[in-house]
């Protein structure tokens, strides 16, 4: 099997020749840290946010991602939707949808203000149309890797809606206090997402990863009933479109997502990522849902890949493969992404161990 066939077989809950290796995301620091193991000095930019890079530096960092993905023989790589971002001040940036984010050195930018502050803002609000430049990363990865599975990572109904509201708690309160606003916003966002999916497939993506957390370590952020009313039907529209393309779609969420599994399967998702080890047992999840869902992830990136060494990483990969890989339908990745705290040598050890222990 080639790399793409390996991933697509697993997404279909089949048995490939070996466990596929894929990752949701690498950020600027992790790309540079890994790529520097394979590239000559001066070929990579300084570590900084992509929005602060020149066009030349952006293509340098993309070249770094392409280089180590090729050198490590990853089966799949992820193209992020790059909605334009610009710096507002030292601590804030603004994206093309009008959402303002607070920047942090230790985490993802957090929305702190959005264009939909109340229902009246919907009257004059025009959702940003997808732009060709949003798909530059997809264009580069598709042309670079004809035989790898390219994932398009997209935010969708819940994540974009609460970002436009400026805070998650505002949308959650809308579910109770102003359900009409919540549904109106979900409709606008979902229509945008359907356009994004069409373009992503036109540009050659192989499958879709729907981003946006629905849970934290103690359980879902919203009740299953609220998911079923305000999110699930809109997710199903996106899932149905992906399926009409003959492809697969996986739902990403950190936290204990299991209470929402019945709803996610009702919406038609083909897989779930990343089965966070702090709150979900991947062996139990595989036994309970492996006949209906592809399982992705689970190698701990909050402690193991950050503080332990290659020997401990190798042991964890072996144990995870034993628990999740039998019968197929498993794709190995970290428990979220490869962030700046992950030691490059630990990620390399993870990939090597997957090849050593992942043969069927």
C-alpha positions in Angstrom: 0.0 0.0 0.0 1.1 3.6 -0.5 0.7 6.2 2.2 -2.7 7.4 0.9 -4.2 3.9 0.6 -3.1 3.2 4.2 -4.9 6.2 5.6 -8.1 5.8 3.5 -8.3 2.1 4.4 -8.1 2.8 8.1 -10.7 5.6 7.8 -13.0 3.0 6.2 -12.4 0.8 9.3 -10.4 -1.7 7.2 -7.0 -3.3 7.8 -4.1 -1.7 6.0 -0.6 -3.2 5.8 0.5 -1.2 8.8 -0.9 1.3 11.2 -1.0 4.7 9.5 0.8 7.7 10.9 -0.8 11.2 10.7 -0.9 14.4 12.8 -3.5 17.0 13.2 -1.1 19.9 13.4 2.5 21.1 13.8 2.9 24.8 14.7 5.7 27.1 13.8 8.2 26.1 16.5 7.6 22.4 16.1 8.0 22.5 12.3 11.3 24.4 12.7 12.5 22.0 15.4 11.8 18.9 13.3 12.8 20.3 9.9 16.1 21.5 11.3 17.1 17.8 11.7 16.9 17.3 7.9 17.7 20.8 6.4 20.8 22.9 6.1 21.2 26.0 8.3 19.6 29.1 6.9 16.8 27.2 5.1 14.3 27.9 7.9 12.9 31.2 9.3 13.2 32.3 12.9 10.5 31.0 15.3 7.6 33.4 15.2 3.9 33.4 14.3 3.1 32.9 10.6 1.2 36.1 10.5 4.4 37.9 11.4 6.4 36.2 8.7 7.1 37.5 5.2 5.8 35.6 2.2 9.3 34.1 1.7 9.4 32.9 5.3 6.0 31.3 5.0 7.1 29.3 2.1 10.3 28.4 3.9 8.3 27.0 6.8 6.0 25.1 4.5 9.1 23.7 2.8 10.2 22.5 6.3 7.0 20.7 6.9 7.2 19.0 3.5 10.8 18.0 4.1 10.3 16.2 7.5 7.0 14.7 6.4 8.9 13.2 3.5 11.9 12.1 5.5 9.8 10.5 8.2 7.5 8.9 5.6 4.3 10.2 7.3 1.2 8.6 5.7 -0.8 11.8 5.8 -0.4 15.5 6.4 -2.9 18.2 7.3 -3.6 21.4 5.5 -5.0 24.1 7.7 -7.6 26.6 6.4 -5.6 29.9 6.6 -8.2 32.6 7.1 -6.3 35.8 7.0 -5.0 37.2 10.3 -3.3 40.5 11.1 -1.8 41.8 14.3 -3.8 44.5 16.1 -1.3 45.2 18.9 1.3 43.3 20.9 -1.3 41.1 22.6 -4.1 40.8 20.0 -4.8 39.8 16.4 -7.9 40.0 14.1 -9.0 37.5 11.5 -10.8 37.9 8.2 -14.2 37.2 9.9 -13.7 40.1 12.3 -12.9 38.0 15.3 -10.4 39.5 17.7 -8.0 37.1 19.6 -5.8 37.4 22.6 -2.4 36.0 21.9 -0.6 33.8 24.4 2.9 32.4 24.5 1.6 29.1 26.0 -1.5 28.3 24.1 -3.8 29.0 21.1 -5.1 32.5 20.5 -8.4 32.9 22.3 -11.3 34.8 20.8 -12.2 37.8 23.0 -14.5 39.8 20.7 -16.6 39.1 17.7 -18.8 41.0 15.2 -22.1 39.3 16.6 -22.5 40.9 20.0 -26.3 40.6 20.0 -29.2 39.6 17.6 -29.3 43.1 16.0 -25.8 42.5 14.6 -27.1 39.7 12.4 -29.2 42.1 10.2 -26.1 43.8 8.7 -23.7 40.9 9.1 -22.2 39.4 5.9 -20.2 36.2 6.3 -16.8 36.3 4.7 -16.6 34.3 1.5 -13.9 31.7 1.3 -10.8 33.1 -0.4 -8.3 31.4 -2.7 -5.5 32.3 -0.3 -7.3 30.3 2.5 -6.2 27.2 0.6 -2.5 27.9 -0.1 -1.4 25.2 2.4 -3.7 22.7 0.7 -2.3 23.6 -2.7 1.3 23.2 -1.6 0.8 19.9 0.2 -1.3 18.4 -2.6 1.3 19.2 -5.3 4.1 18.0 -3.0 2.6 14.7 -2.0 0.5 13.0 -4.7 0.7 9.7 -2.8 0.1 10.9 0.7 -3.4 11.4 2.2 -4.0 15.1 2.5 -6.5 16.2 5.3 -8.2 19.6 5.2 -8.7 20.9 8.7 -11.7 23.1 9.1 -13.5 24.8 11.9 -17.2 24.4 11.7 -20.6 25.3 13.2 -19.9 25.4 16.9 -16.4 26.8 16.9 -17.0 29.5 14.3 -20.3 30.5 15.8 -18.9 31.0 19.3 -15.9 32.8 17.9 -18.2 35.2 16.0 -20.0 35.8 19.3 -16.7 36.6 21.0 -16.7 34.0 23.7 -17.9 30.4 24.0 -20.1 31.1 27.0 -22.1 33.6 25.0 -23.2 31.0 22.5 -23.9 28.5 25.3 -26.1 31.0 27.0 -27.9 31.6 23.6 -28.9 28.0 23.6 -31.1 28.8 26.6 -31.8 32.5 26.4 -31.9 33.2 22.6 -32.2 30.0 20.6 -33.3 31.9 17.5 -29.9 33.7 17.5 -28.1 30.4 17.9 -29.9 28.8 15.0 -29.6 31.8 12.8 -25.8 32.0 13.4 -25.5 28.2 12.9 -27.2 28.5 9.5 -24.9 31.3 8.3 -21.8 29.4 9.5 -22.9 26.1 8.1 -23.5 27.6 4.6 -20.0 29.0 4.7 -18.6 25.6 5.7 -20.4 23.9 2.8 -18.7 26.3 0.5 -15.3 25.5 2.1 -15.8 21.8 1.7 -16.6 22.2 -2.0 -13.5 24.2 -2.6 -11.3 21.8 -0.5 -12.3 18.8 -2.6 -11.9 20.8 -5.8 -8.4 21.5 -4.7 -7.6 17.8 -4.0 -8.1 17.1 -0.3 -8.6 13.4 0.4 -10.6 13.7 3.6 -11.8 16.3 6.1 -11.0 16.9 9.8 -13.6 19.0 11.6 -11.9 21.0 14.3 -13.4 22.5 17.4 -13.6 21.1 20.9 -17.0 19.9 22.2 -15.7 18.5 25.6 -13.2 19.0 28.4 -11.7 16.4 30.7 -14.9 15.9 32.8 -17.3 15.6 29.9 -19.1 17.6 27.1 -19.2 21.4 27.1 -22.9 21.3 26.3 -25.6 18.7 27.0 -26.2 16.0 24.4 -29.7 17.5 24.0 -28.2 20.9 23.1 -25.8 19.3 20.7 -28.7 17.4 19.1 -30.7 20.6 18.7 -28.1 23.4 17.9 -25.1 21.6 16.4 -25.8 18.0 15.2 -28.2 18.8 12.3 -25.8 21.3 10.9 -22.9 18.9 11.3 -24.9 16.3 9.4 -25.3 18.7 6.4 -21.5 19.0 6.3 -21.0 15.2 6.8 -23.5 14.4 4.1 -21.7 16.7 1.6 -18.4 15.0 2.4 -19.9 11.6 1.9 -21.4 12.7 -1.4 -17.8 13.3 -2.5 -17.0 9.6 -1.7 -14.8 10.7 1.2 -14.6 10.6 5.0 -14.9 13.1 7.8 -13.5 12.9 11.3 -14.6 14.9 14.4 -11.8 16.3 16.5 -12.4 17.2 20.1 -10.3 17.2 23.2 -11.8 15.9 26.5 -14.2 13.2 27.4 -16.3 13.1 24.3 -17.9 9.7 24.9 -21.3 11.0 26.0 -21.6 12.6 22.6 -20.6 9.5 20.6 -24.2 8.4 19.9 -25.0 11.9 18.5 -21.8 12.1 16.5 -22.6 8.7 14.9 -26.1 9.9 14.2 -24.6 12.9 12.4 -22.6 10.4 10.4 -19.0 11.1 11.4 -16.6 8.4 10.2 -14.1 8.7 13.0 -13.1 10.5 16.3 -9.8 12.2 17.2 -7.8 12.2 19.5 -9.2 10.0 22.4 -7.4 12.0 25.0 -5.7 9.6 27.4 -6.3 11.7 30.5 -10.0 11.0 30.3 -10.6 8.2 27.8 -9.3 4.6 27.5 -8.5 3.9 23.9 -8.8 0.1 24.3 -12.3 0.5 25.8 -13.3 3.0 23.1 -12.1 0.6 20.4 -14.0 -2.3 21.9 -17.3 -0.3 22.2 -17.2 1.8 19.0 -14.5 0.3 16.6 -17.1 -1.4 14.5 -18.7 2.0 13.7 -15.9 4.6 14.0 -12.3 4.9 13.0 -10.2 5.7 16.1 -7.4 8.3 15.8 -4.8 9.5 18.2 -4.0 8.9 21.9 -0.2 9.3 22.2 0.0 11.8 25.1 1.3 15.2 24.1 0.7 16.9 27.4 3.3 15.0 29.5 4.8 12.0 27.6 6.0 13.7 24.5 7.0 16.8 26.5 8.8 15.5 29.6 9.7 11.8 29.0 12.3 10.4 26.7 12.3 8.2 23.5 12.3 5.0 25.5 9.1 5.8 27.3 7.5 7.1 24.0 8.4 3.8 22.3 6.7 1.8 25.1 3.6 3.9 25.0 3.3 3.6 21.2 3.6 -0.2 21.5 0.9 -0.4 24.2 -1.4 1.9 22.3 -1.1 -0.1 19.0 -1.8 -3.3 20.9 -5.0 -1.8 22.3 -6.3 0.1 19.3 -5.0 -1.4 16.1 -6.4 -5.0 16.1 -9.0 -5.3 13.4 -7.9 -2.1 11.6 -9.6 1.2 11.8 -6.9 2.9 13.8 -4.6 5.9 12.8 -1.8 6.8 15.2 -1.2 10.4 16.2 -0.6 12.5 19.3 -3.4 13.3 21.7 -3.8 16.7 20.1 -1.0 18.1 18.1 2.8 18.6 18.0 3.2 21.8 19.9 6.3 23.8 21.0 6.7 21.8 24.2 7.1 18.4 22.4 10.7 17.3 22.1 11.6 16.7 18.4 13.4 13.5 19.4 10.2 12.2 21.0 8.1 12.8 17.9 10.7 11.0 15.8 10.7 8.1 18.3 6.9 8.0 18.1 7.0 7.6 14.3 9.8 5.0 14.4 8.0 3.0 17.0 4.8 3.1 15.0 6.6 1.5 12.1 8.3 -1.1 14.3 5.1 -2.2 16.1 2.4 -1.3 13.6 2.7 -4.0 11.0 -0.4 -6.2 10.6 
